[in-house]
Amino acid sequence: MTLYYKNFMQNGNVKMKWNNIEKCMLDTMSDLVEKVYRKVRKPWITQEMINQMNEQRQWKNVNNEEVRKNYRRLRNKLKRATYKSKKEYLDSICDKIMEFQRTGCYDFMCTKAKELD
């Protein structure tokens, strides 16, 4: 390593400069292109549920009685929302499958059933 590189690493400027470059790139890309969210693996998960998960994570490792109660409250609220959302999603898929079966579109019925995997 060169002396310049060692001094550059020791001063911590690399991380700061990289953060500035990354922020600039993200700002430029978001101006040029619409913000693209990561595709969710499970289609019944909504953005509201993701926000609740992030809020719950803030309280996970704090250790006192009031925070534990708040964490459990958030966890139960998220579990109820997830259960309800998943049930609605599966019901809608099943309704579509049944509709395809009634109309005799068995190829569409099979593709919808494969989506559930």
N, C-alpha and C positions, 0 to 999 in steps of 0.2 A: 504494500500500500504506500501510496505517496504521503508525504507529510501534510499536504493540503487536504487530502481525503480524511486523514486521522483527525486533524483539527476541525474539519467540517462536521464529522460525526460526533466529536466530543462536545461541541457547542450546542448540539441539539437542533441545529438549523435545518437539517435534512427533513425531519418530521414536520417542522413548521412550513418549510417551503413546499413539501409534498401536499400538505393540507390546503395551502393556498392554491396550488395548481389544480388539485381535485375540485375544490370549491368553484374555481373559475370555469373548469370544464363542465361541471354539472349545471352551473348557471347558464352557460352558453347553450348547452344541449336543451335545457328546459325552455329557453327562449325560442329555439329553432323548432323543436319537436314538442308535441303535447306530452305531458307527464304520463309515463307508462308504468302501471302498477304490475307487480309480479303476479303471474297467474296462480290462483289458489289451487292447491291439489284437490281440495274437497269443495265442490261447487256450492254447498249449503253454507259455507262460512262467508259472512258479510263483513264489510269494512267496519261496521259498528262493533262486531264481535272482536275483530282484531284490535280495535281501540280499547275495548274492555280488557283484553289479554295484556296489552301493554300497561294499562293502569294497574292491573293486578300484580304484574311483575315488580313494580316499584315497591310494593309492600311485602314481598315474599320473604326477604331475609332480615327484616327488622324484627326485633325480639322484645316486645312488651305486650301487655294484655289488650290494650285498646287497638293496637295495630293488628294483632292476630284476629280480633273480632271483625275488623274492617276487611282483612284479607279473606276470611271465611265468607263474609257477606258477598264480596265481589265474586269469589269462586262459585258460590251457589247460584248467584244471578247469571253468571256466564254458563254454568251447566244447564240451567233451565232454558236459556236462550238457544244454546246449541241443540238441546234435545228437541225443542219446538221447531227450529229451523230445519233440522235433519228430517224430522217426521213430515213436515210440509213438502220438502223436496222429494222424498221417496213416494209420498202420496201422488204428487203431480206426475212423476215418471210412471208410476203404476197405472194412473188414469190414461196416460198416452199409450201405454202398451195395450191396455184393454181396448182402447179405441181402434188401434191398428188391428187387433184381433177381430173385432166386430166387422170392420170393413174388409177384412181378408188380405191386408198388407203384411204378410208374414215376414218379408225381408226387412221392412222397417221395424217390425216388432222385435226381431232378433238383434238388430243394431242398437235399439234402445235398451234392450236387456243387457247387452255387452257393456253399455256405458255405466251400468251399476257396479261393475267390478272394480 
